[in-house]
Amino acid sequence: MHRLEGKALVDSSLWVHQLRKSGDPAKRDRVNALLESGEAAWCPPVRFELWRGVTNDAERKTLRRYEVLLPDYEISAEVWNRSIQLADRGRASGVTVPLADLLIFACAKVHGLDVAHDDTHFDELAKLEA
């Protein structure tokens, strides 16, 4: 599948830094740059992880705003199948990755997106995909 120019599926491992005052400034800036350029996107597992971790009304308000603004890429049958293949390949290589990360990575690949993250699981998945 072709890559959508500039779009990046932002994982919750980066969003949390942008949403919280205590977040790492460099990681917050990275997400803010993606937001400002219109390159940030997400998918249902990322949204779910973020909503599950909401701690205050400011975060709720921000997530509601993002739900209107951000492209939300679906978890299609193709994404599920690619996730299963990656999980199987990983298990055969001794690599176990959380379900949400498998879905997020497969979603990005199926939709032709980069993954913006701060999570080594995505590096492991990229090696399995190579």
Backbone as CSV, one residue per row, in Angstrom:
resi,resn,N_x,N_y,N_z,CA_x,CA_y,CA_z,C_x,C_y,C_z
1,MET,0.850,-1.185,0.000,0.000,0.000,0.000,0.892,1.243,0.000
2,HIS,0.471,2.276,-0.679,1.274,3.499,-0.743,1.203,4.265,0.580
3,ARG,2.247,5.000,0.852,2.317,5.782,2.081,1.665,7.135,1.864
4,LEU,0.795,7.513,2.770,0.168,8.826,2.706,1.202,9.852,3.114
5,GLU,1.468,10.793,2.254,2.550,11.756,2.483,2.405,12.462,3.823
6,GLY,3.392,12.227,4.688,3.481,12.975,5.919,2.615,12.492,7.077
7,LYS,1.630,11.644,6.858,0.764,11.225,7.958,1.488,10.240,8.881
8,ALA,1.274,10.413,10.164,1.869,9.515,11.154,0.814,9.128,12.177
9,LEU,0.683,7.840,12.396,-0.199,7.342,13.438,0.575,7.502,14.747
10,VAL,0.080,8.359,15.619,0.779,8.667,16.873,0.304,7.698,17.952
11,ASP,1.249,6.978,18.518,0.942,6.013,19.565,0.718,6.726,20.896
12,SER,-0.013,6.079,21.774,-0.285,6.656,23.094,0.991,6.894,23.896
13,SER,2.075,6.163,23.577,3.345,6.372,24.277,3.890,7.786,24.063
14,LEU,3.457,8.459,22.993,3.805,9.863,22.782,2.675,10.797,23.212
15,TRP,1.428,10.415,22.939,0.301,11.280,23.299,0.317,11.640,24.775
16,VAL,0.669,10.685,25.636,0.615,10.968,27.075,1.527,12.125,27.451
17,HIS,2.632,12.280,26.751,3.545,13.398,27.030,2.930,14.725,26.588
18,GLN,2.133,14.670,25.543,1.500,15.886,25.038,0.300,16.278,25.910
19,LEU,-0.393,15.299,26.441,-1.613,15.554,27.222,-1.328,16.004,28.659
20,ARG,-0.193,15.578,29.201,0.079,15.832,30.616,1.143,16.900,30.806
21,LYS,0.910,17.752,31.783,1.882,18.808,32.099,3.227,18.220,32.507
22,SER,3.204,17.025,33.085,4.437,16.380,33.537,5.158,15.635,32.414
23,GLY,4.607,15.693,31.193,5.209,14.975,30.074,6.569,15.524,29.675
24,ASP,7.354,14.693,29.036,8.677,15.072,28.543,8.526,16.162,27.481
25,PRO,9.167,17.320,27.667,9.009,18.448,26.736,9.384,18.116,25.290
26,ALA,10.438,17.344,25.077,10.854,17.005,23.706,9.804,16.133,23.023
27,LYS,9.225,15.203,23.780,8.190,14.327,23.217,6.904,15.111,22.982
28,ARG,6.589,16.026,23.891,5.422,16.903,23.714,5.596,17.738,22.447
29,ASP,6.782,18.299,22.270,7.057,19.114,21.082,6.924,18.298,19.801
30,ARG,7.363,17.046,19.849,7.250,16.175,18.671,5.789,15.982,18.271
31,VAL,4.929,15.713,19.248,3.505,15.544,18.959,2.897,16.868,18.508
32,ASN,3.240,17.941,19.184,2.701,19.254,18.792,3.079,19.598,17.357
33,ALA,4.303,19.264,16.944,4.727,19.530,15.567,3.877,18.722,14.576
34,LEU,3.572,17.469,14.914,2.715,16.643,14.056,1.299,17.201,13.994
35,LEU,0.802,17.681,15.130,-0.535,18.283,15.165,-0.584,19.552,14.309
36,GLU,0.396,20.412,14.499,0.411,21.697,13.795,0.570,21.524,12.287
37,SER,1.298,20.501,11.864,1.504,20.272,10.435,0.346,19.485,9.800
38,GLY,-0.597,19.021,10.632,-1.710,18.225,10.120,-1.329,16.786,9.828
39,GLU,-0.201,16.341,10.337,0.287,14.991,10.065,-0.153,13.961,11.110
40,ALA,-0.640,14.401,12.265,-1.008,13.473,13.337,-2.306,12.740,13.006
41,ALA,-2.312,11.453,13.324,-3.503,10.623,13.163,-3.528,9.625,14.313
42,TRP,-4.664,8.954,14.469,-4.755,7.897,15.462,-5.706,6.827,14.991
43,CYS,-5.919,5.818,15.829,-6.817,4.708,15.502,-7.516,4.288,16.796
44,PRO,-8.569,3.468,16.702,-9.338,3.119,17.909,-8.520,2.582,19.087
45,PRO,-7.518,1.708,18.894,-6.769,1.264,20.076,-6.030,2.405,20.788
46,VAL,-5.510,3.363,20.031,-4.832,4.504,20.654,-5.846,5.340,21.418
47,ARG,-6.980,5.627,20.786,-8.028,6.408,21.468,-8.453,5.716,22.756
48,PHE,-8.642,4.404,22.693,-9.067,3.645,23.868,-8.030,3.738,24.986
49,GLU,-6.758,3.544,24.642,-5.705,3.631,25.659,-5.690,5.014,26.310
50,LEU,-5.865,6.055,25.508,-5.845,7.414,26.058,-7.064,7.682,26.932
51,TRP,-8.252,7.287,26.471,-9.455,7.493,27.289,-9.380,6.697,28.588
52,ARG,-8.799,5.519,28.526,-8.667,4.685,29.726,-7.770,5.344,30.767
53,GLY,-6.829,6.179,30.309,-5.894,6.804,31.224,-6.211,8.240,31.607
54,VAL,-7.345,8.758,31.156,-7.710,10.149,31.455,-7.782,10.358,32.967
55,THR,-7.201,11.485,33.427,-7.192,11.747,34.872,-7.888,13.042,35.264
56,ASN,-8.263,13.886,34.270,-8.903,15.155,34.646,-9.716,15.722,33.480
57,ASP,-10.468,16.776,33.771,-11.349,17.378,32.768,-10.588,18.021,31.612
58,ALA,-9.403,18.550,31.877,-8.613,19.155,30.795,-8.237,18.094,29.767
59,GLU,-7.844,16.916,30.225,-7.510,15.821,29.303,-8.742,15.368,28.533
60,ARG,-9.890,15.275,29.217,-11.137,14.900,28.535,-11.480,15.894,27.432
61,LYS,-11.359,17.167,27.746,-11.666,18.216,26.774,-10.737,18.117,25.563
62,THR,-9.461,17.892,25.815,-8.485,17.768,24.728,-8.807,16.555,23.854
63,LEU,-9.108,15.411,24.474,-9.427,14.214,23.697,-10.699,14.404,22.877
64,ARG,-11.691,15.057,23.436,-12.919,15.329,22.661,-12.609,16.204,21.449
65,ARG,-11.725,17.196,21.633,-11.338,18.051,20.514,-10.590,17.242,19.452
66,TYR,-9.693,16.383,19.893,-8.949,15.560,18.941,-9.866,14.596,18.189
67,GLU,-10.909,14.109,18.845,-11.840,13.207,18.164,-12.506,13.886,16.968
68,VAL,-12.648,15.190,17.028,-13.233,15.944,15.915,-12.170,16.245,14.855
69,LEU,-10.951,16.539,15.289,-9.911,17.029,14.384,-9.078,15.952,13.688
70,LEU,-8.786,14.858,14.370,-7.800,13.910,13.858,-8.399,12.826,12.967
71,PRO,-7.669,12.457,11.905,-8.080,11.283,11.134,-8.017,10.057,12.044
72,ASP,-9.019,9.202,11.945,-9.128,8.006,12.779,-9.161,6.801,11.840
73,TYR,-8.048,6.068,11.771,-7.936,4.958,10.826,-8.511,3.686,11.418
74,GLU,-9.346,3.019,10.628,-10.104,1.874,11.125,-9.259,0.613,11.277
75,ILE,-9.730,-0.227,12.176,-9.145,-1.546,12.372,-9.993,-2.504,11.527
76,SER,-9.594,-2.654,10.295,-10.330,-3.468,9.319,-9.934,-4.943,9.440
77,ALA,-10.602,-5.785,8.673,-10.238,-7.206,8.635,-8.789,-7.367,8.179
78,GLU,-8.354,-6.528,7.244,-6.967,-6.588,6.779,-5.987,-6.267,7.909
79,VAL,-6.346,-5.297,8.752,-5.502,-4.943,9.894,-5.438,-6.115,10.877
80,TRP,-6.591,-6.712,11.167,-6.597,-7.875,12.070,-5.712,-8.989,11.522
81,ASN,-5.849,-9.286,10.227,-5.059,-10.368,9.628,-3.565,-10.070,9.690
82,ARG,-3.196,-8.839,9.423,-1.775,-8.477,9.489,-1.270,-8.573,10.932
83,SER,-2.110,-8.190,11.884,-1.744,-8.309,13.302,-1.490,-9.761,13.681
84,ILE,-2.348,-10.634,13.212,-2.206,-12.067,13.501,-0.907,-12.598,12.900
85,GLN,-0.625,-12.207,11.660,0.619,-12.652,11.015,1.845,-12.153,11.780
86,LEU,1.804,-10.888,12.207,2.923,-10.328,12.982,3.083,-11.035,14.324
87,ALA,1.971,-11.309,14.990,2.023,-12.000,16.282,2.630,-13.388,16.107
88,ASP,2.238,-14.075,15.046,2.751,-15.412,14.777,4.244,-15.356,14.470
89,ARG,4.652,-14.416,13.628,6.058,-14.241,13.282,6.868,-13.881,14.530
90,GLY,6.291,-13.014,15.359,6.965,-12.624,16.592,7.143,-13.790,17.534
91,ARG,6.093,-14.538,17.734,6.155,-15.691,18.643,7.221,-16.675,18.172
92,ALA,7.286,-16.907,16.859,8.287,-17.822,16.294,9.701,-17.292,16.511
93,SER,9.842,-15.966,16.637,11.153,-15.343,16.858,11.427,-15.063,18.327
94,GLY,10.502,-15.451,19.204,10.685,-15.211,20.633,10.321,-13.802,21.064
95,VAL,9.551,-13.091,20.243,9.154,-11.707,20.537,7.658,-11.678,20.837
96,THR,7.306,-11.190,22.021,5.902,-11.054,22.391,5.581,-9.571,22.504
97,VAL,4.551,-9.152,21.784,4.160,-7.740,21.733,2.712,-7.634,22.191
98,PRO,2.366,-6.618,22.985,0.969,-6.452,23.416,0.012,-6.318,22.227
99,LEU,-1.187,-6.821,22.422,-2.222,-6.795,21.391,-2.423,-5.395,20.812
100,ALA,-2.541,-4.391,21.669,-2.788,-3.026,21.179,-1.660,-2.574,20.253
101,ASP,-0.416,-2.871,20.593,0.709,-2.456,19.753,0.687,-3.175,18.407
102,LEU,0.319,-4.454,18.414,0.186,-5.188,17.154,-0.866,-4.533,16.254
103,LEU,-2.004,-4.202,16.832,-3.079,-3.573,16.047,-2.677,-2.194,15.532
104,ILE,-2.037,-1.407,16.375,-1.625,-0.053,15.994,-0.602,-0.117,14.861
105,PHE,0.397,-0.976,15.004,1.426,-1.111,13.981,0.820,-1.613,12.665
106,ALA,-0.002,-2.647,12.740,-0.622,-3.193,11.525,-1.538,-2.159,10.876
107,CYS,-2.262,-1.399,11.683,-3.141,-0.354,11.162,-2.325,0.671,10.381
108,ALA,-1.214,1.087,10.951,-0.364,2.066,10.269,0.133,1.506,8.944
109,LYS,0.593,0.276,8.943,1.147,-0.310,7.719,0.073,-0.499,6.653
110,VAL,-1.090,-0.998,7.044,-2.178,-1.211,6.079,-2.622,0.103,5.453
111,HIS,-2.641,1.167,6.252,-3.100,2.468,5.757,-1.971,3.337,5.203
112,GLY,-0.750,2.806,5.166,0.367,3.531,4.583,0.885,4.686,5.422
113,LEU,0.839,4.527,6.746,1.260,5.585,7.668,2.558,5.217,8.371
114,ASP,3.300,6.219,8.793,4.410,6.005,9.712,3.829,5.841,11.117
115,VAL,4.614,5.311,12.036,4.215,5.234,13.438,5.142,6.150,14.238
116,ALA,4.564,7.138,14.904,5.318,8.001,15.816,5.115,7.416,17.211
117,HIS,6.217,7.053,17.875,6.086,6.331,19.146,7.283,6.570,20.041
118,ASP,7.134,6.119,21.271,8.220,6.071,22.243,8.114,4.717,22.954
119,ASP,8.134,3.642,22.153,7.868,2.297,22.657,8.694,1.312,21.831
120,THR,9.582,0.573,22.470,10.468,-0.342,21.746,9.724,-1.479,21.041
121,HIS,8.482,-1.758,21.452,7.721,-2.804,20.762,7.576,-2.493,19.274
122,PHE,7.445,-1.217,18.933,7.286,-0.840,17.530,8.580,-1.059,16.744
123,ASP,9.718,-0.892,17.393,10.994,-1.190,16.756,11.101,-2.700,16.487
124,GLU,10.652,-3.512,17.452,10.657,-4.959,17.272,9.729,-5.367,16.127
125,LEU,8.569,-4.752,16.041,7.629,-5.057,14.970,8.192,-4.668,13.602
126,ALA,8.885,-3.539,13.544,9.493,-3.118,12.275,10.525,-4.147,11.818
127,LYS,11.268,-4.727,12.740,12.250,-5.761,12.378,11.542,-7.024,11.868
128,LEU,10.411,-7.384,12.477,9.659,-8.553,12.032,9.087,-8.331,10.631
129,GLU,8.740,-7.110,10.351,8.108,-6.751,9.078,9.134,-6.708,7.942
130,ALA,10.405,-6.506,8.279,11.448,-6.340,7.246,11.734,-7.632,6.496
